[in-house]
Amino acid sequence: MRATTTRRHALALGLAGIAGLSLDARTLIGGSEAMAQGTPETVVYVSNAGSKDVVVLAMNRATGALTPIETVTVPGTDKPSPASLPMATSPDKRFLYAQLRSAPYPVSTFAIDRATGRLKHLATTPLVDQMAYINTDRSGKFLLAASYVGAKLAIYPINAQHIVEPQATQILDTKPKAHCVIVDDANKNVYVPVLGGDLVMELTFDPATGTVAPNGPGAVATKAGAGPRHLTFHPNGKFAYLITETTATIGAYAVGSAGRLTELQFVKTNDYKEQPAASDIHVTPNGKFVYGAERKTSMLIGYRIHPQNGTLTSIGRFATEKTPRGFAIDPRGKYLLSVGMDSAAMTVFAIDQASGALQRVGQYPMGTQPNWIEIVDLS
């Protein structure tokens, strides 16, 4: 059921793709080998939809350099897993969940070895549909999943062994193309951007039963045709940021005491000559910067966040991997990691702590169609 490479073989595979990199990138990679032989401090998990696996890498916190640890197969179906392979980690960062997007739509539970970062497959659970996005609630007792194809929000209990159970606590129909599901830090509110409905669902969450209900009217609308895709929160919980796929705009929202969103501002990421395809969005842990990704131009777009009112001022645009479906920011906010669906590679950028500008520091080969990144501190 579980196939992995050895660390030595994985390292050889990783280094085989490095010949075309800059001298600086090769130096960083070589300098991190010794670190990976011991206990890694931080581990990066990258899912690959085409090869149906997860690449595991040790991260040097000082330099951002990555060293391959292993590559783990995600089991559950012999069919291809189209478009993406969504992942989520448990709140305590001891378990990783990954879903294949072909019948029976299996979500795998992996235990994260806290000494090495390696993954151990525990179980596979079929879900009701293929999911564009999965997440856990703040207690780690429920898995929440948004289905783009099935237009559903589904919630499943996670048992004491940290395995997803097959009987959902709730399956809620949405408007077409639900694309993301986010739970607030208080574990009281759930938000679901629905691309085809041009809205963000606002729901209250009951952590005792694993069910949701409308919060007020139950949704906040965007402009018609905007295509809301992904949502993220500022670390202070007072602001939220939404990226729209079909117009490639980023919206800033104030978060009210009841969890309701109030629009503050929308900014354009560029003047596009054709319809864009924005994808992911993340805020730095210090709350100073927010970045979005656009796939057709293969760019990352940065903004400075006003500390008092949450509004956005442009930092700039930065070329990245071809077709950047997903990216992530490390827990210290020093590095941004971006994968390209059509480049089969990942670039690590250093984040300038004063300006927010991105500087490329390394590039690494991945599997086929890399699309999702999770970063876990082991110590």
C-alpha positions in Angstrom: 0.0 0.0 0.0 2.9 2.4 0.8 5.8 3.0 -1.4 8.8 5.1 -0.4 12.3 5.8 -1.6 15.3 5.6 0.7 16.8 8.8 1.8 19.9 8.2 -0.3 17.9 7.4 -3.4 15.6 10.4 -2.8 18.6 12.7 -2.5 20.1 11.3 -5.7 16.8 12.0 -7.5 16.7 15.5 -6.1 20.3 16.3 -7.1 19.8 14.8 -10.6 17.6 17.8 -11.4 19.9 20.5 -10.1 22.5 20.7 -13.0 20.7 23.7 -14.6 20.4 25.7 -11.4 22.4 28.7 -10.4 25.7 28.4 -8.5 24.0 29.9 -5.4 21.1 27.4 -5.6 23.6 24.5 -5.9 25.6 25.8 -3.0 22.5 26.0 -0.8 21.4 22.5 -1.6 24.9 21.0 -1.0 25.2 22.9 2.3 22.0 21.4 3.6 22.9 17.7 3.1 24.6 17.4 6.5 21.5 18.9 8.3 19.2 16.3 6.7 21.4 13.5 8.1 20.4 14.5 11.6 17.1 15.6 12.9 15.4 18.2 10.7 13.9 21.2 12.4 11.4 22.0 9.7 9.9 19.7 7.1 8.1 20.5 3.8 5.5 18.3 2.3 4.6 18.8 -1.4 1.8 16.8 -3.0 1.9 15.9 -6.7 -1.4 15.2 -8.4 0.0 13.5 -11.5 2.4 11.1 -9.8 0.0 10.7 -6.8 2.7 11.1 -4.2 4.1 13.4 -1.5 7.7 14.6 -1.6 9.1 15.1 1.9 12.0 17.6 2.3 14.1 18.9 5.3 14.3 22.7 5.4 17.3 24.7 6.7 15.7 27.5 8.6 18.7 29.8 8.2 19.2 29.5 4.4 15.9 28.1 3.1 17.7 25.2 1.5 15.9 21.9 1.1 17.1 18.3 1.2 14.9 15.4 0.0 14.0 12.9 2.8 11.6 10.5 1.0 8.8 10.3 -1.5 5.6 8.6 -0.3 2.8 7.2 -2.5 -0.8 8.3 -1.7 -2.8 5.1 -2.1 -6.5 4.5 -2.6 -7.2 4.3 -6.3 -5.5 3.2 -9.5 -7.2 6.0 -11.5 -5.5 9.4 -12.2 -6.1 12.1 -9.6 -7.1 15.1 -11.8 -6.2 18.7 -11.1 -4.8 18.6 -7.6 -4.0 16.6 -4.5 -5.2 18.6 -1.5 -3.6 18.2 1.9 -4.1 19.4 5.5 -2.3 18.9 8.7 -3.8 18.3 12.2 -3.6 21.3 14.6 -0.8 19.6 16.5 1.1 18.9 13.3 1.4 15.2 14.0 -0.8 14.0 11.2 -1.2 14.8 7.5 -4.3 14.2 5.4 -4.3 13.9 1.6 -7.1 13.2 -0.8 -7.0 11.7 -4.3 -9.7 13.2 -6.6 -10.8 10.0 -8.3 -13.4 7.4 -7.1 -13.7 6.3 -4.4 -12.3 9.8 -3.5 -10.0 8.4 -0.8 -8.5 10.6 1.9 -5.3 9.1 3.5 -4.2 9.6 7.1 -0.4 9.8 7.6 1.4 10.0 10.9 4.3 12.4 10.9 7.4 11.1 12.6 8.3 13.9 14.9 12.0 12.9 14.9 12.5 12.6 11.1 9.5 14.1 9.4 8.8 10.9 7.6 5.3 9.8 6.9 3.6 6.5 7.9 0.3 5.6 6.2 -2.4 4.7 8.7 -5.6 4.4 6.8 -7.6 5.4 3.8 -11.3 6.6 4.0 -13.6 7.2 1.0 -15.3 10.6 0.9 -18.6 11.6 -0.8 -16.9 13.4 -3.7 -13.6 14.8 -5.0 -12.5 17.8 -3.0 -10.7 20.9 -4.1 -9.8 21.8 -0.5 -9.6 20.0 2.8 -9.0 21.4 6.3 -9.4 20.4 9.9 -11.2 22.3 12.6 -9.1 23.8 15.4 -9.6 20.8 17.7 -8.5 18.3 15.1 -11.7 16.3 15.6 -13.3 17.1 12.2 -12.2 17.1 8.6 -14.0 19.8 6.5 -13.9 19.4 2.7 -15.1 21.6 -0.2 -16.1 20.0 -3.5 -15.7 22.1 -6.6 -17.1 19.4 -8.9 -19.8 18.2 -6.6 -20.8 21.6 -5.2 -20.7 20.4 -1.6 -19.3 21.1 1.9 -18.8 17.9 3.7 -17.7 17.4 7.3 -16.3 14.1 8.7 -15.4 13.1 12.2 -11.8 12.3 13.0 -11.5 9.5 15.6 -9.2 9.1 18.6 -6.6 7.3 16.3 -6.7 10.5 14.1 -8.3 8.6 11.2 -11.1 10.1 9.2 -14.4 8.2 9.7 -16.5 7.3 6.7 -19.8 8.6 7.9 -20.1 12.4 7.5 -21.6 14.5 10.3 -23.0 16.8 7.6 -23.1 17.2 3.8 -24.3 20.6 2.7 -25.1 21.5 -0.9 -23.6 24.7 -2.1 -23.8 26.8 -5.3 -21.5 25.6 -8.1 -17.8 25.2 -7.6 -17.1 25.4 -3.8 -13.3 25.9 -3.8 -12.0 26.4 -0.2 -13.0 25.9 3.4 -11.5 27.9 6.3 -12.1 27.7 10.1 -11.4 30.7 12.3 -9.0 30.5 15.2 -11.9 30.5 17.7 -13.3 27.4 16.0 -16.7 29.1 15.8 -17.0 30.2 12.2 -16.5 28.5 8.8 -16.0 30.3 5.4 -16.4 28.7 2.0 -15.6 30.7 -1.2 -17.9 29.5 -3.9 -16.4 30.3 -7.3 -19.6 29.7 -9.4 -21.8 31.5 -6.9 -19.7 34.6 -6.6 -20.0 34.5 -2.8 -18.3 33.5 0.4 -20.5 31.3 2.6 -20.5 32.5 6.2 -21.4 29.7 8.6 -21.3 29.1 12.4 -19.6 25.9 13.5 -20.6 23.6 16.3 -17.5 21.8 17.5 -19.5 19.4 19.6 -21.5 18.0 16.7 -19.3 18.9 13.7 -22.1 20.7 11.9 -22.6 24.2 10.5 -25.5 26.7 10.1 -25.9 30.0 8.3 -24.3 33.0 10.1 -26.9 35.7 9.5 -27.8 35.6 5.8 -25.2 32.9 5.4 -23.0 34.6 2.6 -21.3 37.7 1.5 -21.4 38.4 -2.3 -18.5 39.5 -4.6 -18.9 41.2 -7.9 -20.6 39.1 -10.6 -18.1 36.9 -12.4 -15.3 37.5 -9.9 -15.0 33.8 -9.1 -13.9 33.8 -5.4 -11.4 31.0 -4.9 -9.3 31.0 -1.7 -9.6 32.9 1.6 -7.0 33.4 4.4 -7.0 35.3 7.6 -4.6 37.9 9.1 -2.9 36.5 12.2 -4.7 39.1 14.4 -8.1 37.7 13.2 -9.4 41.1 12.4 -9.0 40.9 8.7 -9.5 38.4 5.9 -8.2 38.3 2.3 -9.9 36.7 -0.7 -8.4 36.0 -4.1 -10.8 35.7 -7.1 -9.9 33.3 -9.8 -11.6 34.7 -12.9 -10.8 38.4 -12.3 -7.5 37.9 -10.3 -8.4 40.5 -7.7 -7.6 40.4 -4.0 -10.3 41.6 -1.5 -9.6 42.8 2.0 -12.4 42.3 4.6 -12.9 43.3 8.2 -14.0 40.5 10.4 -16.8 41.5 12.8 -17.3 40.3 16.4 -19.9 37.7 15.1 -17.5 36.5 12.4 -19.3 38.3 9.6 -17.2 39.8 6.8 -17.4 43.4 5.6 -15.6 44.4 2.4 -12.9 47.1 2.8 -11.1 47.1 -0.6 -10.5 45.1 -3.8 -7.2 45.5 -5.7 -6.3 44.3 -9.2 -3.2 42.2 -9.4 -2.6 43.3 -13.0 -4.2 44.5 -16.3 -4.6 41.1 -18.0 -4.9 40.8 -21.8 -6.9 37.6 -21.4 -9.0 36.1 -18.6 -6.6 35.4 -15.7 -6.6 32.3 -13.5 -5.6 33.3 -10.0 -5.1 30.5 -7.5 -3.7 30.7 -4.0 -3.3 33.4 -1.3 -1.3 33.6 2.0 -0.4 36.1 4.7 3.0 36.2 6.4 3.0 35.2 10.1 3.8 38.7 11.2 0.8 40.1 9.3 2.9 42.6 7.3 2.4 41.1 3.8 0.0 39.1 1.7 0.8 37.3 -1.6 -1.4 35.9 -4.3 -0.6 33.7 -7.3 -1.8 33.9 -10.9 -1.3 30.9 -13.2 -1.5 32.2 -16.8 1.3 34.7 -16.2 3.1 32.5 -13.6 3.5 35.4 -11.2 3.3 36.0 -7.5 1.9 39.4 -6.5 2.7 41.0 -3.2 1.0 43.6 -1.0 1.8 45.4 2.2 -1.0 45.2 4.8 -1.8 48.4 6.7 -1.4 47.5 10.4 -4.5 49.5 11.5 -7.1 49.2 8.8 -6.0 46.1 6.9 -5.9 47.7 3.4 -3.4 46.8 0.8 -0.5 48.6 -1.0 1.3 47.0 -3.9 4.8 45.6 -3.3 5.3 44.2 -6.8 5.1 41.2 -9.1 7.5 38.3 -9.1 8.0 35.6 -11.7 7.7 32.0 -10.3 7.2 28.4 -11.5 5.0 27.8 -14.5 1.3 27.6 -13.5 1.6 28.2 -9.8 -1.4 26.5 -8.3 -0.1 26.5 -4.7 2.4 28.1 -2.4 3.2 28.4 1.3 5.1 30.6 3.7 7.3 29.1 6.4 6.3 29.6 10.1 8.9 32.4 10.6 7.9 34.3 7.5 11.4 34.2 6.0 10.7 32.1 3.0 7.9 31.6 0.4 7.8 28.3 -1.4 6.0 28.1 -4.8 5.3 25.0 -7.0 4.4 24.9 -10.7 1.9 22.5 -12.0 3.5 22.6 -15.5 7.2 22.9 -14.4 7.3 20.0 -12.0 9.5 22.1 -9.7 9.5 24.3 -6.6 11.2 27.6 -6.1 12.2 29.0 -2.7 12.1 32.7 -2.3 13.5 34.8 0.5 11.1 37.4 1.8 12.7 40.8 2.4 11.5 41.6 5.9 11.4 45.4 5.2 9.9 45.6 1.7 8.2 42.2 1.2 10.1 41.8 -2.1 10.8 38.2 -3.1 14.3 37.0 -4.0 14.9 33.5 -5.5 17.3 31.4 -3.5 16.8 27.9 -4.8 14.9 25.6 -7.2 14.1 21.9 -6.7 12.6 19.1 -8.8 9.2 17.7 -7.7 6.9 15.0 -8.9 4.3 15.4 -11.7 1.9 18.3 -11.3 3.0 19.6 -7.9 0.2 21.7 -6.4 0.0 21.8 -2.6 2.5 22.6 0.2 2.4 22.0 3.9 5.3 23.1 6.2 5.7 21.6 9.7 8.1 22.6 12.5 9.4 19.5 14.3 11.1 21.5 17.0 
